[in-house]
């Protein structure tokens, strides 16, 4: 139903789209019309981030997987263009400039879109259906077979991007579904685009509806079919300007006079003129700019997509026929078939043929005045036929005798069925071919074959030809296994019979011999075919293939073309995808020692295979190169990965770590994600926990002379280490500081201990004593309790004696 209060489809079409160039008023084309399916290219002219380029994320909808708003809009637009392209015939690409912008809109009504011819309006070109008549460029191009204005698009289209947003039909957003009905309370964008493209293709008048003036005083392709019914039916070109202006608002009395639309006008239950039965065009009493004249009347039932307001139906039958009236060529899939259901028949027998013609679309067009005719072979005698239709199809003649040429009418989904009965000439032997042809009106073309033939073998009563293929024995394997079967004829041939033998997949199996020859001498002797597996290095699984037994070649009609069933077999695979990592060549060391292991694939990949390797402890070792990449040419060549030990200063012993191989990355499904075993490695340590204590710098003396020595750690501790420092004879010397502390950051920085000689007041001579360092206190077990050898010192009686003077 129409919803004019909510969404006007095209209030502005046709106003700004027509440009006239006098250079193109007289066009001469030397190109023959080449009937070919139309190609429609949509040029997105929106700027970045706007309209068809809007990057707002959206969820996919039915038939439309795009995930941004702009891409979803553009996909729905292209679907509408493709629907027209599937029906129309044009050797010239139809180009549409499309954009989504803000158009007039409110909460209750909106201009949904507009479209019209963007290129030149032309007349008097080669193949023009009418002289001195204006045509839009897309239609003119299709008829001339060349682009008359290659520098410009053929159609300009713009649509309202604000629909469904606040203030603009907020409760009726666009629906961008494709191939299915829009959900309730949404506006079908694709149907709206179909409507607007229809205007750009020629469903519009170039006449000024307000004044009745024709473009440069000449009619256009569309207005020459407009009929004013009152007081006397008169075509628009014959009316005065005032008459056309009055007709544009003469509700119910502006009609379409084209024969193609007239052929299907009876499908309407409402919307035809009361007297002429012609289909009414939109002519409201109040002229509607951009809508009056260039649409069907809203009274049509059922609704048509080219009515002025959005319809819930996308019916295009009348519209498709109007396109034929204005000059477009269109294509259909009309399936023609003839069969007698027999492969062979005895001479003198009766036979019956069934002929069918089915209108499979895709365009909703009723084919009128098509013809079905047959080429009757002389061997068919006493021929009679009958013709009938279903689904609205009908025949011009119901029955007859002999050869026929019958007019038929076939709507979309309709089927014509003809039955032909005959007797085969008793003296005929060989191939009996019966052909039927479909003839179409000039503006229709068929994507299916318009000729069908049934061929039946007629024999003289000899036993029928036949081929028997035995069961298969053996198994075909990539490891060299083979299988075999035998072939034999069922009856003696009157001429030699050759059967070609081949493998459907030479990468999986070969056959021998390549052909079998049977004669009247050996026809009953089974001949063996041997099938041998072909090895490859790919993990492609057990692969089915066929041994093809070709149709027989023979001068004996019973065997000629006889095609035995192919023999299905399977080649068992002996490969398995895998990644092999060798054991490592040795240990790594903290001194930089390197060990290696190799990586190799176990079968040939279909695509490159990338295997990344990395250590699980980068503080102990590093592996490279990574990733290791294999191709179909080097998959079986081991690639080496070096593992280099990493040095630390910690006495952590020999540390085990692992080289981890990541799951393979490949477009080959057999390898993608395949995870090889990891490689175990040991990094040998070169550090030992110890205290390094230097010798004392000299003796001490009782007069306060001092000596020093240094202390540092031999390896980095994992925790702070506290070392007590003490003299074993406090009466001879004292050590300072009383303790030393080392951490992981300063472990190798020597700390100085100062030993000061003490005077004990006793004439005891030079006295030997020592200073102890440790045992250490630390949460690092290697340093807990660790002590250094005592530092040996001598405390002289005094400086004089120390210097050697008495």
Legacy VTK file of the C-alpha trace (Angstrom):
# vtk DataFile Version 3.0
C-alpha trace
ASCII
DATASET POLYDATA
POINTS 806 float
0.000 0.000 0.000
1.109 3.558 -0.611
2.197 5.786 2.250
2.305 9.274 0.714
2.127 10.990 4.083
5.362 9.362 5.147
7.798 8.977 2.270
7.845 10.513 -1.164
10.175 8.674 -3.457
11.139 11.240 -5.974
9.751 14.720 -5.633
12.655 16.235 -7.534
13.474 13.735 -10.279
13.619 15.016 -13.822
14.026 18.668 -12.881
17.737 19.086 -13.172
18.985 16.034 -14.996
18.487 16.962 -18.672
21.291 18.670 -20.560
21.062 19.352 -24.279
24.040 19.655 -26.546
23.238 20.677 -30.068
26.303 18.860 -31.346
24.545 15.612 -30.499
21.203 16.392 -32.054
22.013 14.272 -35.105
23.901 11.125 -34.225
25.108 8.531 -36.697
26.285 5.154 -35.414
28.051 2.662 -37.645
28.105 0.049 -34.898
25.632 -2.833 -35.114
23.450 -3.330 -32.050
25.150 -5.981 -29.943
22.673 -7.638 -27.624
24.380 -8.273 -24.322
23.387 -8.232 -20.679
23.671 -4.770 -19.174
26.457 -3.794 -16.805
25.607 -1.071 -14.312
28.489 0.618 -12.492
27.758 2.684 -9.392
30.131 5.609 -8.821
30.148 6.722 -5.174
30.610 10.510 -5.228
30.207 11.111 -1.491
33.124 12.675 0.360
35.076 10.930 3.150
32.984 9.843 6.134
29.687 10.884 4.543
26.789 8.959 3.006
28.168 5.900 1.248
31.510 6.479 3.021
30.032 6.692 6.533
32.308 4.586 8.773
29.780 4.151 11.597
29.949 0.465 12.673
26.772 -1.568 12.066
25.808 -5.211 12.326
25.287 -7.251 9.130
21.670 -7.652 8.015
19.946 -10.209 5.811
21.809 -10.562 2.513
24.145 -7.674 3.372
27.310 -8.595 5.305
28.847 -5.089 5.336
29.831 -3.815 8.798
29.921 -0.052 8.267
26.896 2.095 7.513
28.349 3.477 4.286
29.403 0.085 2.939
25.992 -1.392 3.816
24.243 1.432 1.964
26.463 1.007 -1.089
25.926 -2.776 -1.165
22.135 -2.270 -1.064
22.384 0.317 -3.862
24.471 -2.052 -5.997
21.906 -4.826 -5.414
19.225 -2.560 -6.895
21.457 -1.774 -9.870
22.177 -5.484 -10.351
18.444 -6.246 -10.471
18.032 -3.878 -13.416
21.233 -5.181 -15.021
19.954 -8.765 -14.873
16.958 -7.772 -16.997
18.159 -5.089 -19.412
20.241 -5.592 -22.540
22.939 -3.080 -23.397
26.418 -3.368 -24.931
27.365 -0.075 -23.228
28.056 0.152 -19.492
25.435 2.205 -17.642
27.144 4.572 -15.210
25.367 5.988 -12.150
26.725 8.781 -9.969
25.266 8.141 -6.513
25.358 10.033 -3.244
23.525 10.188 0.067
22.900 13.709 1.315
20.371 15.620 3.383
17.053 16.054 1.547
13.815 17.655 2.696
12.535 15.783 5.704
10.311 16.038 8.765
9.005 13.708 11.416
6.017 12.767 9.203
7.198 13.105 5.591
10.381 13.034 3.574
11.856 13.072 0.121
13.540 9.680 0.103
15.476 10.154 -3.089
15.594 11.394 -6.653
17.199 10.252 -9.874
17.160 11.045 -13.535
19.289 11.099 -16.676
22.591 12.833 -16.033
24.035 12.698 -19.515
22.771 14.168 -22.765
19.292 13.788 -24.171
19.655 12.690 -27.797
17.487 12.149 -30.860
17.626 10.798 -34.406
20.403 8.318 -33.718
20.961 5.003 -35.481
18.476 2.320 -34.339
16.212 4.930 -32.699
12.686 3.474 -32.302
11.157 6.809 -33.313
12.404 9.790 -35.310
12.591 13.367 -34.032
12.194 12.086 -30.458
14.286 12.716 -27.351
15.835 9.736 -25.526
17.861 9.631 -22.279
21.490 8.733 -22.757
21.442 5.248 -21.160
18.650 4.157 -23.515
20.231 5.834 -26.540
23.588 4.178 -25.770
21.972 0.742 -25.588
20.353 1.244 -28.981
23.343 2.764 -30.801
25.837 0.347 -29.306
28.259 3.102 -28.247
28.610 5.673 -25.479
27.400 8.986 -26.890
28.744 11.023 -23.960
31.630 9.105 -22.337
32.737 12.097 -20.273
29.560 12.088 -18.152
27.578 9.507 -16.175
24.241 8.317 -17.564
22.231 8.670 -14.348
22.533 10.892 -11.283
20.938 9.624 -8.071
20.755 11.066 -4.583
19.108 9.694 -1.453
18.222 11.036 1.962
20.915 10.079 4.473
18.945 11.476 7.429
16.021 9.034 7.295
15.573 7.355 10.677
17.402 10.081 12.600
15.793 12.573 14.998
13.454 14.907 13.135
13.431 12.821 9.933
11.007 9.857 9.909
12.659 8.842 13.146
10.363 5.830 13.567
10.959 4.595 9.973
14.694 4.095 9.433
16.178 2.759 6.212
16.512 -1.002 5.954
19.508 -2.198 3.940
18.497 -5.848 3.643
19.150 -7.482 0.263
17.055 -10.186 -1.364
14.338 -10.223 1.275
11.535 -8.030 2.572
12.444 -5.150 4.844
11.478 -5.655 8.505
8.280 -3.972 9.758
8.503 -0.240 10.451
11.503 0.262 8.161
11.884 1.721 4.674
13.270 -0.642 1.996
16.316 1.149 0.610
16.932 -1.301 -2.262
13.339 -1.018 -3.538
13.580 2.774 -3.358
16.793 2.708 -5.392
15.172 0.358 -7.946
12.413 2.928 -8.342
14.797 5.842 -8.825
17.056 3.993 -11.277
13.874 3.294 -13.263
13.501 7.059 -13.755
17.112 7.372 -14.843
16.597 4.590 -17.385
13.685 6.425 -18.975
10.542 6.135 -16.856
9.943 9.895 -17.062
8.775 12.625 -19.377
10.843 15.592 -20.553
7.652 17.645 -20.991
7.110 20.565 -18.599
3.997 19.282 -16.853
3.006 22.742 -15.639
3.110 24.419 -19.074
2.785 21.394 -21.372
5.832 22.529 -23.355
7.853 19.787 -25.034
11.641 19.950 -24.997
12.600 22.156 -27.983
9.124 21.498 -29.320
9.756 17.790 -29.863
8.263 14.767 -28.045
10.299 12.468 -25.880
10.468 8.702 -25.796
7.997 8.559 -22.888
5.395 11.180 -23.735
4.703 9.680 -27.173
2.929 6.834 -25.325
0.912 9.107 -23.013
-2.759 9.210 -23.941
-5.326 11.805 -22.913
-8.629 9.923 -22.870
-11.032 12.921 -22.933
-12.942 13.973 -24.812
-11.388 11.843 -27.556
-8.327 9.630 -26.898
-5.351 11.681 -28.109
-1.626 11.042 -27.776
0.328 13.765 -26.006
2.460 14.827 -29.000
-0.786 15.698 -30.832
-2.052 17.942 -28.005
-1.324 21.611 -27.588
0.805 22.840 -24.717
-2.347 23.801 -22.853
-3.863 20.409 -23.593
-0.874 18.588 -22.147
-0.853 20.833 -19.086
-4.548 20.116 -18.530
-4.015 16.395 -19.093
-1.309 16.311 -16.401
-3.982 17.097 -13.796
-6.885 15.184 -15.368
-7.109 12.464 -12.736
-7.999 9.053 -14.167
-7.841 10.174 -17.810
-4.069 10.158 -18.405
-3.138 6.650 -19.578
-0.345 4.628 -21.178
-0.932 3.515 -24.767
2.063 1.190 -25.256
1.281 -2.280 -26.608
3.648 -4.077 -24.237
1.931 -2.649 -21.154
-1.423 -3.312 -22.819
-0.485 -7.003 -23.064
-0.469 -7.307 -19.267
-2.965 -4.610 -18.276
-5.504 -7.310 -17.505
-3.461 -8.259 -14.424
-4.813 -5.170 -12.677
-8.017 -5.291 -10.675
-8.002 -1.487 -10.428
-6.144 1.350 -12.058
-7.355 1.036 -15.695
-9.394 3.589 -17.591
-13.083 2.786 -17.473
-13.570 2.923 -21.274
-10.228 2.092 -22.910
-8.893 -0.288 -20.222
-5.523 1.387 -20.647
-3.403 1.699 -17.502
-3.705 5.024 -15.730
-0.764 7.352 -15.100
-0.387 9.657 -12.080
-2.289 12.900 -12.749
-3.554 14.368 -9.471
-5.785 17.434 -9.670
-3.061 19.410 -7.902
0.099 19.167 -10.023
2.908 17.470 -8.065
6.244 18.659 -9.397
8.546 15.750 -10.151
5.810 13.165 -9.544
2.888 13.961 -11.861
2.908 12.178 -15.247
6.145 10.243 -14.625
4.568 7.555 -12.403
1.796 5.017 -12.423
-1.475 6.135 -10.859
-1.802 5.354 -7.139
-5.123 3.650 -7.980
-3.276 0.595 -9.387
-4.095 -2.687 -7.686
-1.858 -4.493 -7.126
0.602 -1.695 -6.504
3.574 -1.121 -8.810
7.028 -0.038 -7.710
6.933 3.018 -9.996
4.065 4.709 -8.169
4.918 8.174 -6.752
5.032 7.128 -3.100
6.807 4.274 -1.401
5.036 0.930 -1.776
5.172 -2.128 0.401
5.174 -4.127 -2.848
8.052 -4.116 -5.319
5.951 -5.463 -8.225
7.591 -4.530 -11.544
5.555 -6.333 -14.192
3.927 -3.250 -15.730
7.170 -1.314 -15.316
9.185 -3.963 -17.149
6.709 -3.890 -20.046
6.810 -0.093 -20.132
10.575 -0.322 -20.577
9.956 -2.463 -23.662
7.498 0.120 -24.983
10.006 2.979 -24.722
12.719 1.009 -26.536
14.715 -1.065 -24.057
15.698 -4.624 -24.962
15.326 -7.131 -22.145
16.480 -10.666 -21.478
14.799 -13.706 -20.003
15.685 -17.275 -19.143
13.259 -19.280 -21.288
14.017 -22.958 -20.829
13.163 -24.983 -23.928
13.260 -28.777 -23.891
12.161 -31.680 -26.086
12.371 -35.378 -25.201
10.756 -38.669 -26.038
12.261 -40.271 -22.935
13.986 -42.935 -25.046
17.606 -43.688 -25.815
16.738 -46.076 -28.610
13.666 -47.350 -30.398
12.836 -50.018 -32.955
11.973 -48.906 -36.467
8.209 -48.892 -37.130
7.402 -48.157 -33.458
5.282 -45.295 -32.216
6.874 -42.540 -30.180
5.741 -39.470 -28.241
7.679 -36.263 -27.665
7.094 -33.786 -24.845
8.086 -30.184 -25.535
8.195 -27.665 -22.688
8.881 -23.943 -22.610
9.215 -22.365 -19.144
9.585 -18.646 -18.385
12.086 -18.649 -15.518
12.576 -14.867 -15.352
14.523 -13.200 -13.883
12.477 -10.266 -15.212
8.735 -10.325 -14.558
7.792 -10.158 -18.248
4.995 -11.910 -20.073
6.312 -13.101 -23.418
3.611 -12.461 -26.029
3.650 -13.626 -29.663
6.621 -15.928 -29.276
6.617 -18.919 -31.631
7.378 -22.580 -31.162
8.227 -24.374 -34.384
9.796 -27.695 -35.199
12.057 -29.136 -37.852
10.297 -32.410 -38.580
12.584 -35.297 -39.571
11.386 -37.317 -42.558
11.545 -40.535 -40.524
8.607 -39.357 -38.370
5.264 -40.238 -39.933
1.611 -39.707 -38.988
2.549 -36.732 -36.818
-0.069 -35.063 -34.586
0.407 -32.533 -31.811
-1.410 -30.675 -29.041
-0.486 -27.549 -27.102
-1.491 -26.275 -23.660
-0.226 -24.048 -20.888
-0.097 -23.701 -17.110
0.653 -20.807 -14.811
-1.091 -18.390 -17.173
0.687 -19.608 -20.329
-1.420 -20.155 -23.444
-1.128 -21.441 -27.024
-2.482 -19.788 -30.159
-3.477 -23.225 -31.526
-4.537 -26.160 -29.417
-3.707 -29.009 -31.835
-2.750 -29.934 -35.369
-0.945 -32.373 -37.650
2.545 -32.429 -39.188
5.127 -29.715 -38.601
3.962 -26.784 -36.476
4.599 -23.108 -35.824
2.494 -22.031 -32.856
2.190 -18.601 -31.235
2.521 -18.803 -27.453
2.188 -16.425 -24.509
4.241 -17.220 -21.387
4.199 -15.115 -18.179
6.824 -15.414 -15.476
6.513 -18.918 -14.001
4.276 -20.068 -16.862
4.937 -23.284 -18.774
3.896 -24.300 -22.302
3.591 -28.042 -22.854
3.278 -29.640 -26.293
2.751 -33.323 -27.002
3.854 -34.706 -30.375
2.846 -38.241 -31.407
4.346 -40.002 -34.427
5.430 -43.321 -35.915
9.014 -44.071 -36.909
9.513 -45.066 -40.540
9.893 -48.903 -40.586
12.784 -48.632 -43.038
14.801 -46.087 -41.009
17.878 -46.986 -38.957
20.328 -44.647 -37.233
20.070 -41.395 -35.298
16.647 -39.736 -35.322
16.872 -36.025 -34.427
13.807 -33.906 -33.735
14.445 -30.159 -33.263
12.214 -27.440 -31.834
12.975 -23.700 -32.037
11.795 -20.681 -30.070
11.226 -17.393 -31.881
11.052 -14.246 -29.711
9.780 -10.699 -30.308
12.517 -8.325 -31.446
13.136 -6.677 -28.069
13.551 -9.881 -26.076
16.603 -12.109 -25.882
17.048 -15.471 -24.219
19.874 -16.362 -21.856
19.081 -20.038 -22.405
19.288 -21.919 -25.682
16.363 -21.196 -27.998
16.894 -24.506 -29.781
16.354 -27.967 -28.292
16.961 -31.323 -29.927
16.057 -34.871 -28.998
18.160 -37.616 -30.549
17.030 -41.225 -30.436
18.785 -44.270 -31.864
16.585 -46.287 -34.179
17.728 -49.870 -34.728
16.592 -52.694 -36.911
15.790 -55.144 -34.095
19.295 -56.412 -33.419
20.194 -56.967 -29.746
20.907 -53.625 -28.145
24.421 -52.414 -27.610
25.756 -52.545 -24.083
28.966 -52.368 -22.074
29.598 -54.226 -18.818
32.213 -52.993 -16.385
33.293 -55.417 -13.660
33.752 -54.639 -9.993
37.130 -53.170 -9.012
39.766 -55.355 -7.384
42.757 -54.015 -5.499
43.456 -50.680 -3.825
44.950 -47.527 -5.288
47.529 -45.961 -2.970
50.200 -43.286 -3.145
52.602 -45.969 -1.984
52.229 -47.702 -5.359
49.103 -49.757 -4.846
47.015 -50.428 -7.957
43.543 -51.659 -8.805
41.955 -53.120 -11.911
38.634 -53.858 -13.550
37.514 -55.367 -16.839
35.305 -54.142 -19.674
33.368 -56.280 -22.133
30.596 -55.721 -24.687
27.172 -57.231 -24.136
26.502 -58.102 -27.778
28.509 -58.505 -30.948
28.985 -55.202 -32.804
28.559 -54.779 -36.558
31.582 -52.457 -36.583
34.547 -51.996 -34.264
33.842 -50.195 -30.979
36.459 -48.015 -29.304
36.240 -46.837 -25.698
38.641 -44.160 -24.450
39.978 -44.682 -20.909
41.404 -41.829 -18.833
41.898 -40.639 -15.276
39.892 -37.648 -14.099
42.921 -36.571 -12.023
46.374 -37.432 -13.285
47.879 -36.119 -10.059
46.196 -39.026 -8.254
46.206 -41.940 -10.683
47.127 -43.138 -14.171
45.349 -45.751 -16.244
46.507 -48.267 -18.812
45.660 -48.829 -21.550
44.299 -45.464 -22.741
41.710 -47.088 -24.999
39.974 -50.403 -25.567
39.075 -51.735 -29.005
36.362 -54.360 -29.455
35.501 -56.143 -32.715
33.135 -58.913 -33.743
36.022 -61.284 -32.932
36.890 -60.198 -29.363
33.731 -58.428 -28.144
33.025 -61.129 -25.543
36.578 -61.200 -24.118
36.930 -58.965 -21.062
39.753 -56.439 -21.398
41.545 -55.285 -18.259
42.167 -51.695 -17.184
44.895 -51.135 -14.568
44.754 -48.069 -12.330
47.993 -47.047 -10.576
48.247 -44.551 -7.741
50.388 -41.447 -8.192
52.458 -40.331 -5.222
52.731 -36.749 -4.092
54.243 -35.197 -0.983
51.081 -33.359 0.078
48.867 -34.276 2.997
45.721 -34.143 0.854
43.930 -37.067 2.454
42.397 -40.007 0.670
41.361 -38.445 -2.637
38.466 -39.680 -4.788
38.765 -39.653 -8.562
37.108 -41.350 -11.507
38.316 -43.554 -14.281
36.487 -42.012 -17.212
35.152 -44.372 -19.825
34.422 -42.151 -22.808
31.373 -42.497 -25.022
31.916 -45.264 -27.558
33.069 -44.452 -31.065
31.610 -46.844 -33.631
29.889 -47.027 -36.998
27.397 -49.380 -35.319
24.487 -47.139 -34.327
23.740 -49.354 -31.332
27.130 -48.545 -29.842
27.904 -45.091 -31.245
27.780 -42.588 -28.390
27.030 -45.267 -25.787
28.591 -43.909 -22.609
29.248 -46.388 -19.759
29.323 -45.112 -16.200
32.678 -43.902 -14.982
34.419 -45.955 -12.304
34.823 -44.170 -8.938
38.022 -44.891 -7.002
40.027 -43.443 -4.124
43.792 -42.906 -3.934
44.875 -43.589 -0.353
47.234 -40.905 0.940
50.592 -41.771 2.518
51.523 -38.282 3.671
50.758 -36.521 6.901
51.366 -32.892 7.672
53.906 -32.491 10.435
56.771 -30.375 11.692
59.905 -32.117 12.934
62.398 -30.438 15.256
65.668 -32.299 15.808
67.366 -32.707 19.181
69.735 -29.872 19.967
73.404 -30.372 19.119
74.592 -29.685 22.662
74.412 -27.329 25.595
74.742 -23.591 25.471
77.069 -21.776 27.853
77.066 -18.452 29.598
80.380 -17.880 27.888
78.472 -17.562 24.584
78.436 -21.187 23.545
76.054 -21.925 20.648
74.013 -25.061 19.967
71.757 -25.787 16.975
68.712 -27.798 15.980
66.933 -28.246 12.639
63.324 -27.745 11.540
61.781 -29.572 8.573
58.260 -30.319 7.307
57.041 -33.887 6.875
54.917 -33.202 3.771
54.724 -30.655 0.982
52.498 -27.706 1.891
50.018 -26.136 -0.507
51.018 -22.683 0.764
53.966 -21.230 2.648
54.328 -22.397 6.249
55.807 -20.066 8.876
57.063 -21.495 12.195
58.159 -19.028 14.847
60.648 -20.188 17.502
61.555 -18.462 20.748
63.127 -19.305 24.084
60.967 -19.488 27.160
63.775 -17.831 29.144
65.548 -15.037 27.303
67.859 -14.607 30.276
69.445 -17.981 29.495
69.388 -18.282 25.702
68.247 -16.708 22.430
67.068 -18.564 19.299
67.104 -17.484 15.672
66.397 -17.003 12.893
62.635 -16.773 13.504
60.262 -17.389 11.921
61.430 -20.291 9.798
59.500 -20.246 6.505
59.002 -23.234 4.219
57.644 -23.262 0.674
56.442 -26.032 -1.590
59.942 -26.208 -3.073
62.092 -26.353 0.100
59.741 -28.010 2.595
61.978 -31.100 2.926
65.246 -29.172 3.356
66.102 -28.842 7.067
66.533 -25.258 8.226
68.823 -24.672 11.185
68.089 -22.571 14.225
70.993 -21.409 16.404
70.579 -21.100 20.159
73.104 -18.807 21.874
73.697 -18.917 25.620
73.128 -15.670 27.521
75.578 -14.706 30.273
74.570 -13.516 33.729
76.616 -12.882 36.860
74.556 -15.078 39.134
75.732 -18.430 40.472
72.499 -20.075 39.376
73.955 -23.339 38.252
73.322 -25.056 34.910
69.829 -23.904 33.933
67.408 -25.920 31.789
65.207 -23.939 29.452
63.087 -24.638 26.371
62.949 -23.470 22.767
59.209 -23.121 22.120
57.832 -23.450 18.584
54.626 -21.503 18.033
51.685 -23.007 16.100
52.420 -22.789 12.374
50.825 -20.041 10.310
49.743 -21.016 6.792
46.907 -20.783 4.286
47.244 -24.569 4.064
44.608 -25.856 6.496
46.634 -29.006 7.153
49.504 -26.934 8.543
47.816 -23.869 9.945
47.877 -24.125 13.736
50.018 -27.295 13.740
52.253 -27.170 16.813
55.581 -29.017 16.835
57.337 -30.381 19.910
59.556 -27.990 21.865
63.339 -28.403 22.210
64.994 -28.796 25.643
68.300 -26.957 26.225
70.729 -26.491 29.167
72.771 -23.305 29.622
75.991 -24.115 31.465
76.804 -21.630 34.252
80.202 -19.866 34.519
79.657 -18.133 37.858
80.585 -19.280 41.422
79.521 -17.661 44.648
82.645 -16.609 46.568
84.218 -13.799 48.579
87.224 -12.158 46.976
89.428 -10.662 49.646
92.696 -8.963 48.807
95.874 -9.278 50.892
96.458 -6.617 53.503
98.353 -3.590 52.290
100.935 -4.074 55.038
101.398 -4.503 58.792
99.818 -2.394 61.463
101.736 -0.868 64.352
101.093 -0.220 68.015
101.477 3.488 67.436
98.220 3.419 65.358
99.633 2.427 62.016
96.923 1.085 59.652
96.629 -1.418 56.857
93.801 -1.989 54.359
92.375 -4.773 52.255
89.331 -4.978 49.932
86.365 -7.290 49.720
83.921 -7.956 46.883
81.669 -10.803 45.753
82.640 -13.162 42.958
79.066 -13.371 41.538
75.874 -11.402 41.635
73.749 -12.401 44.607
70.016 -12.745 44.346
69.602 -10.859 47.622
71.700 -8.556 49.767
74.668 -10.131 51.566
75.948 -8.922 54.960
79.514 -9.868 55.933
80.704 -9.335 59.527
84.323 -8.137 59.806
86.254 -8.793 63.027
89.791 -9.074 64.434
90.759 -12.258 66.222
92.913 -10.223 68.604
91.281 -6.938 69.501
94.330 -6.078 71.660
96.535 -5.908 68.566
94.232 -4.492 65.860
90.675 -3.438 65.116
88.804 -3.637 61.789
86.424 -1.033 60.431
83.715 -1.166 59.351
82.370 -3.958 61.470
80.334 -5.315 58.602
80.056 -5.023 54.857
76.860 -5.193 52.830
76.608 -6.046 49.139
73.494 -6.044 46.931
72.631 -7.257 43.412
73.591 -3.819 42.119
77.012 -3.309 43.789
78.194 -6.828 44.346
81.313 -6.391 42.208
82.348 -3.045 43.665
85.216 -3.616 46.115
84.684 -2.289 49.611
87.714 -1.376 51.759
88.356 -2.606 55.302
90.801 -0.546 57.414
92.721 -2.309 60.178
94.245 -0.091 62.876
97.081 -1.331 65.123
96.558 -1.042 68.882
99.111 -0.485 71.692
98.715 -3.020 74.417
101.434 -1.486 76.669
103.265 -4.784 76.806
106.730 -5.471 75.470
105.462 -8.413 73.448
107.298 -7.836 70.208
105.715 -7.994 66.737
102.481 -9.919 67.072
100.712 -11.776 64.256
96.925 -11.687 64.180
94.150 -11.960 61.599
90.924 -10.346 60.487
87.990 -12.596 59.503
85.353 -11.747 56.858
82.102 -13.673 57.203
80.333 -15.908 57.497
77.782 -14.092 55.308
74.169 -13.520 56.129
71.783 -13.571 53.100
68.550 -15.067 51.768
70.640 -16.110 48.749
71.538 -19.652 49.813
74.803 -19.487 47.869
76.045 -16.670 50.107
74.387 -17.613 53.393
77.189 -18.665 55.775
79.933 -18.133 53.170
83.238 -16.916 54.692
86.578 -15.938 53.223
89.992 -17.030 54.506
91.202 -14.765 57.281
93.397 -11.852 56.328
96.819 -12.287 58.051
98.467 -9.220 59.585
101.358 -8.328 61.924
101.164 -5.579 64.509
104.659 -4.075 64.994
105.804 -2.693 68.295
106.122 0.776 66.855
106.928 2.674 63.721
110.665 2.873 64.578
110.991 -0.817 64.807
108.850 -1.326 61.794
111.191 0.827 59.819
114.168 -1.231 60.940
115.869 1.218 63.386
116.928 0.144 66.887
LINES 1 807
806 0 1 2 3 4 5 6 7 8 9 10 11 12 13 14 15 16 17 18 19 20 21 22 23 24 25 26 27 28 29 30 31 32 33 34 35 36 37 38 39 40 41 42 43 44 45 46 47 48 49 50 51 52 53 54 55 56 57 58 59 60 61 62 63 64 65 66 67 68 69 70 71 72 73 74 75 76 77 78 79 80 81 82 83 84 85 86 87 88 89 90 91 92 93 94 95 96 97 98 99 100 101 102 103 104 105 106 107 108 109 110 111 112 113 114 115 116 117 118 119 120 121 122 123 124 125 126 127 128 129 130 131 132 133 134 135 136 137 138 139 140 141 142 143 144 145 146 147 148 149 150 151 152 153 154 155 156 157 158 159 160 161 162 163 164 165 166 167 168 169 170 171 172 173 174 175 176 177 178 179 180 181 182 183 184 185 186 187 188 189 190 191 192 193 194 195 196 197 198 199 200 201 202 203 204 205 206 207 208 209 210 211 212 213 214 215 216 217 218 219 220 221 222 223 224 225 226 227 228 229 230 231 232 233 234 235 236 237 238 239 240 241 242 243 244 245 246 247 248 249 250 251 252 253 254 255 256 257 258 259 260 261 262 263 264 265 266 267 268 269 270 271 272 273 274 275 276 277 278 279 280 281 282 283 284 285 286 287 288 289 290 291 292 293 294 295 296 297 298 299 300 301 302 303 304 305 306 307 308 309 310 311 312 313 314 315 316 317 318 319 320 321 322 323 324 325 326 327 328 329 330 331 332 333 334 335 336 337 338 339 340 341 342 343 344 345 346 347 348 349 350 351 352 353 354 355 356 357 358 359 360 361 362 363 364 365 366 367 368 369 370 371 372 373 374 375 376 377 378 379 380 381 382 383 384 385 386 387 388 389 390 391 392 393 394 395 396 397 398 399 400 401 402 403 404 405 406 407 408 409 410 411 412 413 414 415 416 417 418 419 420 421 422 423 424 425 426 427 428 429 430 431 432 433 434 435 436 437 438 439 440 441 442 443 444 445 446 447 448 449 450 451 452 453 454 455 456 457 458 459 460 461 462 463 464 465 466 467 468 469 470 471 472 473 474 475 476 477 478 479 480 481 482 483 484 485 486 487 488 489 490 491 492 493 494 495 496 497 498 499 500 501 502 503 504 505 506 507 508 509 510 511 512 513 514 515 516 517 518 519 520 521 522 523 524 525 526 527 528 529 530 531 532 533 534 535 536 537 538 539 540 541 542 543 544 545 546 547 548 549 550 551 552 553 554 555 556 557 558 559 560 561 562 563 564 565 566 567 568 569 570 571 572 573 574 575 576 577 578 579 580 581 582 583 584 585 586 587 588 589 590 591 592 593 594 595 596 597 598 599 600 601 602 603 604 605 606 607 608 609 610 611 612 613 614 615 616 617 618 619 620 621 622 623 624 625 626 627 628 629 630 631 632 633 634 635 636 637 638 639 640 641 642 643 644 645 646 647 648 649 650 651 652 653 654 655 656 657 658 659 660 661 662 663 664 665 666 667 668 669 670 671 672 673 674 675 676 677 678 679 680 681 682 683 684 685 686 687 688 689 690 691 692 693 694 695 696 697 698 699 700 701 702 703 704 705 706 707 708 709 710 711 712 713 714 715 716 717 718 719 720 721 722 723 724 725 726 727 728 729 730 731 732 733 734 735 736 737 738 739 740 741 742 743 744 745 746 747 748 749 750 751 752 753 754 755 756 757 758 759 760 761 762 763 764 765 766 767 768 769 770 771 772 773 774 775 776 777 778 779 780 781 782 783 784 785 786 787 788 789 790 791 792 793 794 795 796 797 798 799 800 801 802 803 804 805
